C-alpha cells in the first residue's frame, strides 16, 4: 500500500536534507513545506474521527508543547513583563533611549522563537503521520534509517580521506566524518540510533525467512552492516558516540538476542559494568574531553564553560526562563568581555540545560511529564505478550538520543528530531493503517 511508504519516505528526506541546525536553510525550508500536507491531512483525519485512547497521550504531549511555545509569543503589558526575572536590562535599555515601555512577549527573542517552531514542523509531521495516519511500516522506517546511516558512513570516509570537497555544509567539523550532517556528534547520534533498528530489522527478516540459507545470508549482511557502523563510529571520533555505543549495542543484543536466562543475566551485568567503564574512561582518559578536568585550550568554547555560564543564566531567569530561542543573546551577556571573539556559542551543547534556561520551571515540568510517559510505555512494550521489535528499537534509540542530549543538541536538527518523533509514534503503540472492509456485518456473518 502506497500509504505505508509516506512516513518512511519523508523520514528518508529528513535524514538526507535536515542535517544542520544553523546551516542548510533552503533544505530545511523544503522539509517544512513538505510537512504541511502531512500535518493538514492528520488534522483533517482527527476532525473526521476521534483519536483512539492509545494515541491520545503523545498527541496531548504535542499539544502541551505547542501551547508552551505559543504562549511565549503573546505580548504582555509593561506592568507584567518588567517584574519577570532577568528583564531589568531590557527596561534600562528602553529608559536610556527615552522610549516608552512597549508590550513585549515572554521570550526575549520572539523572531527566533517563531522560527524554532517552524523548524520543528518536520518532527510534528512525522509524529502525526505515525500515530494519526498510520502511514508507515516498521520495517520501512528501519530500512530508511539503516540505508541513510550506511550511506553516511561511506560519505564520512570520503570526507576523511578526500579533503573539504566531500563536506555538505560550509560550517562543519572538518577532518572528521560528519556524513550528511554539519556536526560530527549528530552523525554519531544517527549511528547509535541505527544499531537497535538494524537489530529489529534482522529479527523481523529472520522470522520471515523461509530457509536456513536465507537466514545465513541475512546474518551475514547484517554482520557486515554492524562492521560498517563500527567503522563509522571510529572515524567519526565523537567521544559520546563511542561511549554510548557500548550500552546501545549490548542493550540491542539483550533485546533481540535469543540467549538463555543465565546468559541474559550475565549480559545485563556486563552492560551495566561496561557502560560505566566507558563513561569513566572518557571522563578521565586523555581524549580531549572538554567537559571535565582542567581546560588549557579553547576554554571559552568548552562545554565546561558553556554549562557553567548557561546554568548561571538559568538561575538569573528562573522560574519563567528567558524564552524560546533566546539562548544566544542571553549567553552573550554572560560571557566575559575578554573572551568574546568572532567564534560564538550557538547552543549550550546540552538540550536539557538549554531547556532549563529558556523555559524554566515549565520546561522542567514538561520534561518530567514526557519522561513519565516514556517510562510507562517502556514497561508496556516489554511486558507485551508479542512485543513489537520496532517499538523496542524505538525505546533504545530514544534513550540514546536523550542521553546524548545531555552533552549535545541532536534534537536541534530536522533529521534527528524527525527520528525522535517517529520513535515516539512507534512507542505509542500506533499500528499501520488497514483498509476497512466495505462488506456489511451481516454479509460477513453469512460468509462465516
HELIX and SHEET records of a PDB file:
HELIX    1   1 UNK A    2  UNK A    5  5                                   4    
HELIX    2   2 UNK A    6  UNK A   17  1                                  12    
HELIX    3   3 UNK A   25  UNK A   48  1                                  24    
HELIX    4   4 UNK A   53  UNK A   71  1                                  19    
HELIX    5   5 UNK A   78  UNK A   81  1                                   4    
HELIX    6   6 UNK A   88  UNK A   97  1                                  10    
HELIX    7   7 UNK A  110  UNK A  119  1                                  10    
HELIX    8   8 UNK A  121  UNK A  131  1                                  11    
HELIX    9   9 UNK A  138  UNK A  162  1                                  25    
HELIX   10  10 UNK A  163  UNK A  166  5                                   4    
HELIX   11  11 UNK A  184  UNK A  208  1                                  25    
HELIX   12  12 UNK A  212  UNK A  236  1                                  25    
HELIX   13  13 UNK A  239  UNK A  256  1                                  18    
HELIX   14  14 UNK A  261  UNK A  284  1                                  24    
HELIX   15  15 UNK A  299  UNK A  301  5                                   3    
HELIX   16  16 UNK A  303  UNK A  317  1                                  15    
HELIX   17  17 UNK A  327  UNK A  334  1                                   8    
HELIX   18  18 UNK A  337  UNK A  339  5                                   3    
HELIX   19  19 UNK A  351  UNK A  383  1                                  33    
HELIX   20  20 UNK A  389  UNK A  404  1                                  16    
HELIX   21  21 UNK A  410  UNK A  412  5                                   3    
HELIX   22  22 UNK A  414  UNK A  427  1                                  14    
HELIX   23  23 UNK A  441  UNK A  447  1                                   7    
END                                                                             
